[in-house]
């Protein structure tokens, strides 16, 4: 453990009492277990790096091929991928610049204290990008459910989804910032603010619950199709595959870490590491499922590589053809020189 415990003496020369128990109180909240904290930091950095490494090439692939970027669902995928990339970058900044710095330096010399305003800005940006992830996941679920329900009415514009994903998180994050500044304006806003946290948590949780309902509706539609064709085993495999594919996109794996154990629990440190891995690697899992393992994307890449190979083959054939023509011209010219040389030899001999 490392840190500084606070024990305040009041004006009447008595020690400060705990607000709940009304007993003499020493604040140990600044004392941390360095090993556990560093484990959480390393897990978060690894998970975010994993997501960034997979998300960036996936986004480039979606934007590179016109047959992909012209599709509405691919446009939504690009927005989701971009949101997760921003969140991963901000998470890395937070973990390395703020959290890790706090562990390695005394409280008064930490980034939280020396650059409190900048720390709060990073905190707010991270909260916004995290909330944007949930709103974009909601947009994905809503779009897919609407597409299945109205199969013959594919939306031509998705401006509404852009508005929800970009503007939707602003209201709760702005409200949280105002209330936090007024009622719980502590250092860098790193401590849990109690009920105020639900200003941001509630919309995020509602987005996940809505996606759960969308998934149930999608499975219901698929099961209806299965009853019409009960003798096709492939349909059951498709239903199961769709369920596992949509879970990371809809954020349903977050239910695995929705319950947080108490601070004095023996599994608290393990929970923090598992939670960081599950949450911060979500972008990478989505990229794997919807880009690297997607048959349509792989077909586009394969077709592009084949065209590139054919182009190189034609270029090589052209170069060989030009070389052959030049060689033939050289061979045609050489006999004249040879005959002239032979005549010269004969004349010299005579």
C-alpha positions in Angstrom: 0.0 0.0 0.0 1.1 3.5 -0.8 -0.4 6.9 -0.2 -1.3 9.5 2.4 -4.0 9.1 5.0 -5.9 12.2 6.1 -7.0 12.9 9.7 -8.5 16.4 10.2 -8.6 18.3 13.4 -11.7 20.5 13.7 -12.0 24.0 15.2 -13.1 22.6 18.6 -9.9 20.6 18.9 -11.4 17.2 18.1 -10.9 14.8 15.3 -13.2 14.9 12.4 -16.2 12.4 12.6 -17.4 10.2 9.8 -20.6 11.7 8.3 -22.5 8.4 8.6 -21.2 6.6 11.7 -20.4 9.8 13.6 -17.2 8.2 14.9 -13.7 9.4 14.7 -12.6 9.0 11.1 -9.4 8.7 9.2 -9.6 8.9 5.4 -7.6 6.1 3.8 -9.0 6.6 0.3 -5.7 7.9 -1.0 -3.9 4.8 -0.1 -3.7 2.3 -2.9 -2.3 -1.2 -3.6 0.3 -0.5 -6.2 0.4 -4.1 -7.5 -3.4 -4.2 -8.1 -3.6 -0.7 -9.6 -0.7 -1.4 -12.0 -2.4 -4.7 -13.0 -5.6 -2.7 -13.9 -3.6 -0.1 -15.9 -1.7 -2.8 -17.9 -4.9 -4.7 -18.6 -6.6 -1.5 -19.9 -3.6 -0.5 -22.0 -3.4 -3.9 -23.6 -7.1 -4.1 -24.3 -7.3 -0.6 -25.8 -4.2 -1.3 -27.9 -5.8 -4.5 -29.1 -8.9 -2.6 -30.2 -7.0 0.2 -31.9 -4.8 -2.2 -33.9 -7.9 -4.0 -35.3 -10.3 -1.0 -35.6 -8.0 1.3 -37.7 -7.4 -1.1 -40.6 -11.0 -2.1 -40.6 -12.2 1.5 -40.9 -9.7 2.1 -43.8 -11.0 -1.0 -45.6 -14.6 0.1 -45.2 -13.7 3.5 -46.7 -11.4 2.2 -49.4 -14.0 0.1 -51.3 -16.9 2.0 -52.8 -19.1 -1.1 -52.9 -18.8 -1.1 -49.1 -18.9 2.5 -48.1 -22.0 3.2 -50.3 -24.1 0.9 -48.0 -26.0 2.5 -45.1 -25.1 -0.2 -42.6 -21.4 0.1 -43.5 -21.7 3.8 -42.8 -23.0 3.0 -39.4 -20.2 0.5 -38.9 -17.7 3.3 -39.7 -19.3 5.6 -37.1 -19.2 2.8 -34.5 -15.6 2.0 -35.3 -14.6 5.6 -35.2 -16.3 6.1 -31.8 -14.5 3.1 -30.3 -11.2 4.3 -31.7 -11.6 7.8 -30.1 -12.6 6.1 -26.8 -9.5 3.8 -27.0 -7.2 6.8 -27.6 -8.7 8.8 -24.7 -8.6 5.7 -22.4 -4.9 5.3 -23.2 -4.3 9.0 -22.4 -6.3 8.6 -19.1 -4.6 5.4 -18.0 -1.0 6.5 -18.9 -1.1 10.3 -18.3 -3.5 10.4 -15.3 -3.9 7.1 -13.6 -0.4 5.6 -14.0 1.1 9.0 -13.1 -0.9 9.1 -9.9 0.5 5.7 -8.9 4.1 6.6 -9.6 4.1 10.1 -8.0 3.1 11.6 -4.7 -0.4 13.0 -4.5 0.7 16.7 -4.6 3.1 16.1 -7.6 0.6 14.0 -9.6 -1.0 15.2 -12.9 -4.4 15.2 -11.2 -3.3 18.0 -8.8 -0.8 19.9 -11.0 -3.1 20.0 -14.1 -6.6 19.7 -12.5 -8.4 21.6 -15.2 -6.8 19.6 -18.0 -7.5 16.4 -16.1 -11.2 17.3 -15.9 -11.4 18.0 -19.6 -9.9 14.6 -20.4 -12.4 13.0 -17.9 -15.4 14.8 -19.7 -14.2 13.8 -23.2 -13.7 10.2 -22.1 -17.2 10.2 -20.6 -18.7 11.7 -23.8 -16.9 9.2 -26.1 -17.9 6.3 -23.8 -21.6 7.4 -23.9 -21.3 7.8 -27.7 -20.3 4.2 -27.9 -23.6 3.2 -26.2 -25.7 5.5 -28.4 -24.0 4.2 -31.6 -24.6 0.6 -30.5 -28.3 1.6 -30.0 -28.3 3.0 -33.5 -26.9 -0.3 -34.9 -29.6 -2.3 -33.1 -32.4 0.0 -34.1 -31.3 0.0 -37.7 -31.0 -3.8 -38.0 -34.3 -4.4 -36.2 -36.1 -1.8 -38.4 -34.5 -3.4 -41.5 -35.8 -6.8 -40.6 -39.3 -5.6 -39.7 -39.6 -3.5 -42.9 -37.6 -5.7 -45.3 -38.9 -3.9 -48.4 -38.4 -0.4 -47.1 -34.7 0.1 -46.8 -34.0 3.7 -45.4 -32.3 5.9 -48.0 -31.0 8.3 -45.4 -29.6 7.8 -41.9 -29.3 11.4 -40.7 -31.4 10.5 -37.7 -28.9 7.9 -36.6 -26.1 10.4 -37.0 -27.9 12.9 -34.8 -28.6 10.3 -32.1 -25.0 9.0 -32.1 -23.3 12.4 -32.1 -25.7 14.7 -30.3 -27.4 12.3 -28.0 -24.6 11.9 -25.5 -24.1 15.7 -25.1 -27.1 16.3 -22.9 -26.4 13.7 -20.1 -22.7 14.5 -20.1 -23.3 18.3 -20.0 -25.8 17.9 -17.2 -23.4 15.6 -15.3 -20.6 18.2 -15.7 -22.7 21.0 -14.4 -24.0 19.1 -11.3 -20.5 17.7 -10.6 -19.0 21.1 -10.7 -21.6 22.5 -8.4 -22.1 19.6 -5.9 -19.0 17.3 -6.1 -16.1 19.4 -7.4 -13.3 17.3 -6.1 -9.8 16.8 -7.7 -10.1 15.7 -11.3 -13.6 14.2 -10.6 -12.0 10.8 -10.2 -14.1 9.8 -7.2 -17.5 8.3 -7.5 -20.1 11.0 -7.2 -22.8 8.7 -6.0 -26.3 9.4 -7.4 -24.8 12.0 -9.8 -23.2 9.2 -11.8 -26.6 7.9 -12.8 -27.1 11.0 -15.0 -24.6 9.4 -17.4 -25.3 5.7 -16.5 -29.0 5.8 -17.1 -29.0 6.6 -20.9 -26.2 4.0 -21.4 -28.1 1.4 -19.5 -31.3 2.2 -21.4 -29.4 1.8 -24.7 -28.2 -1.7 -23.7 -31.7 -2.7 -22.6 -33.1 -1.5 -25.9 -30.6 -3.5 -27.8 -31.5 -6.5 -25.7 -35.2 -6.0 -26.8 -34.0 -5.6 -30.4 -32.1 -8.9 -30.2 -35.1 -10.7 -28.8 -37.2 -9.2 -31.6 -34.7 -10.3 -34.3 -34.5 -13.8 -32.9 -38.3 -14.0 -32.8 -38.4 -13.1 -36.5 -35.7 -15.7 -37.3 -37.6 -18.4 -35.3 -40.7 -17.6 -37.2 -38.8 -18.3 -40.4 -37.5 -21.6 -38.8 -41.0 -22.8 -38.2 -41.9 -22.3 -41.8 -38.8 -24.4 -42.8 -38.3 -26.8 -39.9 -36.4 -29.4 -42.0 -33.4 -27.1 -42.7 -30.7 -27.5 -40.0 -28.7 -24.7 -41.5 -31.3 -22.2 -40.4 -30.8 -23.1 -36.7 -27.1 -22.6 -37.2 -27.7 -19.2 -38.7 -29.9 -18.2 -35.8 -27.2 -19.2 -33.3 -24.5 -17.5 -35.3 -26.5 -14.3 -35.5 -27.0 -14.3 -31.8 -23.3 -14.6 -31.0 -22.4 -12.1 -33.8 -24.8 -9.4 -32.5 -23.9 -9.6 -28.9 -20.6 -7.6 -29.0 -22.2 -5.1 -31.5 -25.1 -4.5 -29.2 -22.9 -4.4 -26.1 -24.7 -7.2 -24.4 -21.4 -8.7 -23.0 -21.3 -5.8 -20.6 -24.0 -7.6 -18.5 -21.1 -9.9 -17.4 -19.5 -7.0 -15.4 -22.6 -5.0 -14.5 -22.4 -6.0 -10.9 -19.5 -4.3 -9.1 -18.3 -6.0 -5.8 -17.7 -3.8 -2.8 -14.3 -2.2 -2.2 -13.4 -4.6 0.6 -14.2 -7.7 -1.4 -11.5 -10.2 -2.1 -12.4 -10.3 -5.8 -12.3 -6.5 -6.2 -9.0 -6.4 -8.0 -9.8 -9.4 -10.2 -13.1 -7.8 -11.1 -11.4 -4.5 -12.1 -9.0 -6.4 -14.5 -11.8 -8.5 -16.0 -14.0 -5.4 -16.4 -11.3 -3.5 -18.2 -10.6 -6.4 -20.6 -14.3 -6.9 -21.4 -15.1 -3.2 -21.8 -11.9 -2.0 -23.6 -11.6 -4.9 -26.0 -15.2 -4.5 -27.3 -14.0 -2.5 -30.3 -11.5 -5.1 -31.3 -14.1 -7.9 -31.1 -16.6 -5.9 -33.3 -13.8 -5.3 -35.8 -13.0 -9.0 -35.9 -16.7 -10.0 -36.4 -17.8 -7.4 -38.9 -14.6 -6.9 -40.9 -12.0 -9.6 -40.6 -14.4 -12.5 -40.5 -17.0 -10.9 -42.8 -17.4 -12.8 -46.1 -18.5 -9.7 -48.1 -15.4 -7.7 -46.9 -13.1 -10.7 -47.6 -14.6 -11.0 -51.1 -13.9 -7.3 -51.8 -10.3 -7.6 -50.6 -9.8 -10.9 -52.6 -11.2 -9.3 -55.7 -9.0 -6.2 -55.3 -5.9 -8.4 -54.9 -6.8 -10.4 -58.0 -7.2 -7.2 -60.0 -3.9 -6.0 -58.7 -2.2 -9.3 -59.6 -3.7 -9.2 -63.1 -2.5 -5.6 -63.5 1.0 -6.6 -62.6 0.7 -9.6 -64.9 -0.3 -7.4 -67.8 2.5 -5.0 -67.1 5.0 -7.8 -67.0 3.6 -9.2 -70.3 3.9 -5.8 -71.9 7.5 -5.4 -70.7 8.4 -8.8 -72.1 6.7 -8.1 -75.4 8.6 -4.8 -75.8 11.8 -6.6 -74.9 11.1 -9.3 -77.5 10.5 -6.7 -80.2 13.7 -4.9 -79.4 15.7 -8.2 -79.3 14.3 -9.2 -82.7 15.3 -5.9 -84.2 18.8 -6.3 -82.8 19.1 -9.8 -84.2 17.9 -8.6 -87.6 20.6 -6.0 -87.6 23.5 -8.2 -86.5 23.8 -10.4 -89.6 24.6 -7.4 -91.8 27.4 -6.5 -89.4 28.6 -10.2 -89.4 28.6 -10.3 -93.3 30.5 -7.1 -93.4 33.0 -8.4 -91.0 33.5 -11.6 -93.0 34.0 -9.7 -96.3 36.6 -7.6 -94.6 38.5 -10.7 -93.4 38.3 -12.2 -96.9 39.7 -9.0 -98.5 42.5 -8.9 -96.0 43.3 -12.6 -96.7 43.5 -11.9 -100.4 
